Amino acid sequence: MLPEQAAKLDNQDPLRNFRNQFVINDPSVVYLDGNSLGRLPKSTVRLMEEIVTDQWGNELISSWNKHWYQKSIQLGDKIAKIIGADPGEVIVSDSTSVNLYKLAFAAVTYQKPRRKIISDSFNFPSDLYIFQGLKQAFSESLEIELIRSQDEITISNEQVCSAIDQKTALISLSHVAFKSAFMYDMKYVTGLAHDAGAMALWDLSHSVGAVPIRLNEWNVDMAVGCTYKYLNGGPGAPAFLYVRKDLQEKLHSPIQGWFGAANPFDFSLDFHASPGIRGFLTGTPPVLSLSGIEPGLDVILKAGMENIREKSILQTAYFIDLWREKLLPLGFSLKSPLPTDQRGSHVSIAHPEAFRIVKALIDPSILGYSVVPDFREPDNIRFGIAPLYNSFEEIVLAVQKLAYIMQHRAHEQYSLEKENVT
Ligand SMILES: *Cc1c(COP(=O)(O)O)cnc(C)c1O
């Protein structure tokens, strides 16, 4: 592991200047957690100042017409460019979990009498909780079947194929698994669903902004996703949802609020859904957080998803090469797929002492710098690589610190006490 090699890779990197578009005040922090909370774009700072001071402070309610009312749809159209959809097919609204509920409910209702939802054992737990709640809403008549991973890293197309049957209403999976980074072949799996008369609803939270997605080309029915991870939209920024154009009049949101009504300001006593994607809105959006999403999207569109993916593959592969050379001998196992076409933009490794090792990684008093990954139960350390701002040098620094910690048993001084957010 020659640091010179990383320097060379950084020099050759066509995206290297994008790092300057982000607020990075402390160069001693190696931030490898962009898949949990993306960094702050510099232009977001200026925009938020303007929104608070001018739009809210000075223009007050007139800002609804001037700036805010169309924001959910305008930003949806921008996200559409990133995920291969058409304008009018994506809207920003609510959280990913709530959007999943709305779309899964709509799909299961539409697919009556089919009554089975298929997901997998390493989907994001919130998604599974949503399906469990849905089962209650449908008076237990829904069946939820989870495809189990054999190795906790991958799920094969054959497993998906044998799970789908004529009772299946919906298959709903994360495109990229939050723990292992396993990536499904979305086009192929969507095709399997359609062949059996089922619909496909994808959670793009761990793939949007990290891997190219072509929802239209792959004939995807529905999708949801986060904006605060690789899209760098800010903590708690609202999520997005996609419904393919020809399905928009067939699917109905179960949470009918005035923002999803055709004419909210008629104050009609009866709900009439807005045509198009707007019918999937519910209530007033969090305008500050919503508006703050835009600069992150602009950076991604400028860099280009293909370029981002190319660098991401190089970086995750580099990390895995270093793992094999430096970390495997120290007891770390790889928990992400090796084939690049099955891997998103993070890499997971496992160690029985993972929790305390992460504490040592974050502690800047060891080696004079902090490395910020995620700990994921029970023994996973997840390194999110955001090609827009992560360098190859940062990957070397992370691996060097891991090796140092193990060689000096530096993790043993930390307690096993956990905080609210890990
Ligand atoms: C981060 C993430 C979520 C988050 O959902 P919210 O409701 O927006 O908090 C959902 N699904 C997946 C796959 C995620 O990675």
The ligand as an SDF file (V2000), in Angstrom:
LIG
                    3D

 15 15  0  0  0  0  0  0  0  0999 V2000
  -31.6610    5.5550    4.8040 C   0  0  0  0  0  0  0  0  0  0  0  0
  -32.7010    4.6380    4.2940 C   0  0  0  0  0  0  0  0  0  0  0  0
  -34.0520    4.8680    4.5580 C   0  0  0  0  0  0  0  0  0  0  0  0
  -34.4600    6.0260    5.4230 C   0  0  0  0  0  0  0  0  0  0  0  0
  -35.8200    6.2190    5.4770 O   0  0  0  0  0  0  0  0  0  0  0  0
  -36.4420    7.5510    6.0800 P   0  0  0  0  0  0  0  0  0  0  0  0
  -37.8620    7.2000    6.2430 O   0  0  0  0  0  0  0  0  0  0  0  0
  -36.2220    8.6480    5.0920 O   0  0  0  0  0  0  0  0  0  0  0  0
  -35.7610    7.8250    7.3720 O   0  0  0  0  0  0  0  0  0  0  0  0
  -34.9860    3.9970    4.0020 C   0  0  0  0  0  0  0  0  0  0  0  0
  -34.5930    2.9490    3.2410 N   0  0  0  0  0  0  0  0  0  0  0  0
  -33.2980    2.6990    2.9950 C   0  0  0  0  0  0  0  0  0  0  0  0
  -32.9110    1.5440    2.1380 C   0  0  0  0  0  0  0  0  0  0  0  0
  -32.3090    3.5260    3.5150 C   0  0  0  0  0  0  0  0  0  0  0  0
  -31.0230    3.2790    3.2640 O   0  0  0  0  0  0  0  0  0  0  0  0
  1  2  1  0
  2  3  1  0
  2 14  2  0
  3  4  1  0
  3 10  2  0
  4  5  1  0
  5  6  1  0
  6  7  2  0
  6  8  1  0
  6  9  1  0
 10 11  1  0
 11 12  2  0
 12 13  1  0
 12 14  1  0
 14 15  1  0
M  END
$$$$
